[in-house]
Amino acid sequence: MDSNLQLRDFYVGACVLAWWVGVVLVFIATWPLLGLVGALASAGLHLRGSPVDFDVNYKVLTTEVHTPRWETDPHPFTYFLAWATGTGLWVGMLLAILGVGGP
């Protein structure tokens, strides 16, 4: 076998291996982001208007006053945001593993 072909096969194998290592590293690196988005969504941290509302929000968070459930529950969009982010990450990783858009 020609040494140039062996060298080419070695480089192709090294590139494929490096690409797979990159896929795994990207997955590991983005996993905490999914947890962060999920934590923010589950905590219901969303914009509630002007900074003047901070005192009201503080009282709600510390349960100093009784407020209706609809005021303390997370906004439904936060659940959708967490779901869309998680789904996007999983679909992106699946496409990367399948080689769609890869080298």
Helices and strands as residue ranges (DSSP letters): H 3-43, G 51-53, H 54-61, H 69-72, H 76-98
